[in-house]
Amino acid sequence: MKKLLIPIAAVLLAGCMTLTKTEGTKIDKAKVLEIQAGSTSRQAVITAFGSPTEVSYENNEERMIYRFKEKKVPAYMGGIVENESKSRESMTVLELVFRDNVVWSYRYKNTEN
């Protein structure tokens, strides 16, 4: 009987995994900390983070928003069965305001459910 339980337990444990689903480009916090309002250029931001998720213009200001969403979902049976009710989701947002192609202000927010 013990010989039978060990393989069954091994199969059950091997069947448990977490699937990670992402949207957007990951935002590196170390790079965010290098941003300096009043001196970091628009081109330096694009070089560091790539193309923004959203761009808008208002009152001689350009606003760029970068969003990164990550969802971790428990899965069983090699990923065939997902358990959405126990999923964990995190969202990172970097919002920058530019005046004359220089960062005027920025906000960085990371939330997790």
FENURGI-V948457 format. One record per residue. RES is the residue in one letter. NEAR is the number of other ideal C-beta (glycine too) atoms within 12 Angstrom. Layout:
BEGIN
RES | NEAR
RES | NEAR
END
This chain:
BEGIN
M | 7
K | 8
K | 9
L | 10
L | 11
I | 12
P | 13
I | 14
A | 14
A | 13
V | 15
L | 15
L | 12
A | 14
G | 17
C | 20
M | 20
T | 18
L | 24
T | 20
K | 20
T | 19
E | 17
G | 24
T | 21
K | 23
I | 36
D | 19
K | 17
A | 12
K | 23
V | 27
L | 14
E | 19
I | 33
Q | 17
A | 18
G | 15
S | 15
T | 28
S | 21
R | 27
Q | 14
A | 19
V | 36
I | 22
T | 13
A | 28
F | 36
G | 18
S | 16
P | 27
T | 24
E | 17
V | 20
S | 16
Y | 13
E | 11
N | 11
N | 12
E | 21
E | 26
R | 27
M | 35
I | 28
Y | 36
R | 27
F | 30
K | 26
E | 26
K | 24
K | 22
V | 22
P | 21
A | 22
Y | 20
M | 16
G | 14
G | 18
I | 11
V | 16
E | 22
N | 19
E | 15
S | 8
K | 18
S | 21
R | 21
E | 21
S | 24
M | 25
T | 30
V | 25
L | 36
E | 30
L | 38
V | 30
F | 33
R | 20
D | 14
N | 20
V | 23
V | 33
W | 27
S | 21
Y | 32
R | 21
Y | 26
K | 19
N | 22
T | 15
E | 14
N | 13
END
